[in-house]
Amino acid sequence: MNSPGEMLRKQRRPQNDAKAWSLARLKEAVRETMADEGVYLLIRGGKVTYVGQSKNCARRIDSHRMNGRQFDRAHYIFIEGRQRVTLERLLIRQLAPVENKKDKGFANPTEGSDAD
């Protein structure tokens, strides 16, 4: 049986089956999809304030929220392995988020990342 996240990735929305894609089910599919590894951006007031990467983005974003990090929205980019670290570094350099530490340096690709 396909999980809601797999269904979201593999199928288009059914034409006449509104119950199959109820808002609750869609939210569940998005939540499950975010459990995948990737890079996430935390946004406050329309500006990216933090960029991170994790093997489980949903858990890591919740962790930021519980630790008091302030943000209005979170965006997530599914990407695996070493490319995940590379994309995080690139986005931090390009976007210069105010909450990412400037002294990380990123000499080591996994240094200073949220690799869980």
C-alpha positions as CSV (number, residue, x, y, z in Angstrom):
1,M,0.0,0.0,0.0
2,N,1.3,3.4,-0.9
3,S,1.8,6.0,1.8
4,P,0.2,9.4,1.3
5,G,3.7,10.9,0.6
6,E,4.3,8.3,-2.1
7,M,0.9,9.0,-3.6
8,L,1.6,12.7,-3.6
9,R,4.8,12.1,-5.5
10,K,3.6,9.5,-7.9
11,Q,0.0,10.4,-8.8
12,R,-1.9,13.4,-10.1
13,R,-5.0,14.5,-8.2
14,P,-8.0,12.3,-9.1
15,Q,-10.5,14.2,-11.3
16,N,-13.7,13.5,-9.4
17,D,-12.6,12.0,-6.1
18,A,-12.6,14.9,-3.6
19,K,-12.7,12.6,-0.6
20,A,-9.4,10.9,-1.7
21,W,-7.6,14.3,-1.5
22,S,-9.3,15.9,1.5
23,L,-7.3,18.7,3.1
24,A,-6.5,16.5,6.1
25,R,-5.1,13.8,3.8
26,L,-3.1,16.3,1.8
27,K,-1.6,17.7,5.0
28,E,-0.7,14.2,6.1
29,A,1.0,13.6,2.7
30,V,3.0,16.8,2.9
31,R,4.0,16.1,6.5
32,E,5.2,12.6,5.5
33,T,7.1,13.9,2.5
34,M,8.9,16.4,4.7
35,A,10.2,13.5,6.8
36,D,12.5,13.0,3.9
37,E,16.0,14.3,3.8
38,G,16.7,17.7,2.3
39,V,17.4,21.4,2.7
40,Y,15.0,23.6,4.5
41,L,14.6,27.4,4.6
42,L,13.0,29.1,7.6
43,I,11.3,32.4,6.7
44,R,10.2,35.3,8.9
45,G,8.5,38.4,7.5
46,G,9.1,37.3,3.9
47,K,12.9,36.9,4.4
48,V,14.9,33.7,4.6
49,T,16.4,33.9,8.1
50,Y,17.9,30.4,8.4
51,V,19.0,27.6,6.0
52,G,19.6,24.1,7.2
53,Q,19.7,20.5,6.1
54,S,18.7,17.3,7.7
55,K,17.9,13.6,7.1
56,N,14.4,14.3,8.5
57,C,13.3,17.9,7.8
58,A,10.0,17.8,9.6
59,R,11.6,16.7,12.8
60,R,14.4,19.2,12.5
61,I,12.0,22.1,11.8
62,D,9.9,21.1,14.8
63,S,13.1,21.1,16.8
64,H,13.8,24.7,15.8
65,R,10.3,25.7,16.8
66,M,10.5,24.0,20.2
67,N,13.9,25.7,20.8
68,G,12.4,29.2,20.3
69,R,13.6,30.0,16.8
70,Q,11.1,32.5,15.3
71,F,9.8,31.9,11.8
72,D,6.5,32.2,9.9
73,R,7.0,29.5,7.3
74,A,9.3,26.8,6.3
75,H,10.2,25.6,2.8
76,Y,11.7,22.3,2.0
77,I,13.8,21.0,-0.9
78,F,14.1,17.2,-1.3
79,I,17.7,16.3,-2.0
80,E,19.9,13.4,-0.9
81,G,23.3,12.7,0.4
82,R,26.3,14.9,-0.4
83,Q,24.2,17.1,-2.7
84,R,22.2,18.1,0.4
85,V,25.2,19.5,2.1
86,T,26.4,21.2,-1.1
87,L,23.0,22.9,-1.7
88,E,22.9,24.0,2.0
89,R,26.3,25.7,1.6
90,L,25.3,27.3,-1.6
91,L,22.1,28.7,-0.3
92,I,23.8,30.1,2.9
93,R,26.4,31.8,0.7
94,Q,23.8,33.2,-1.7
95,L,21.1,34.2,0.7
96,A,23.2,35.2,3.7
97,P,20.5,34.3,6.3
98,V,20.8,36.4,9.4
99,E,20.5,33.4,11.8
100,N,23.2,31.2,10.2
101,K,26.5,31.7,12.0
102,K,28.9,33.6,9.8
103,D,31.9,32.0,11.5
104,K,31.2,28.4,10.4
105,G,33.5,28.7,7.4
106,F,32.3,25.4,6.0
107,A,35.9,24.1,5.5
108,N,34.5,20.6,6.0
109,P,31.3,19.9,4.0
110,T,29.5,18.4,7.0
111,E,30.8,20.9,9.6
112,G,28.2,23.2,11.1
113,S,25.3,21.5,9.4
114,D,22.1,20.0,10.8
115,A,22.9,16.5,9.7
116,D,20.8,14.3,11.9
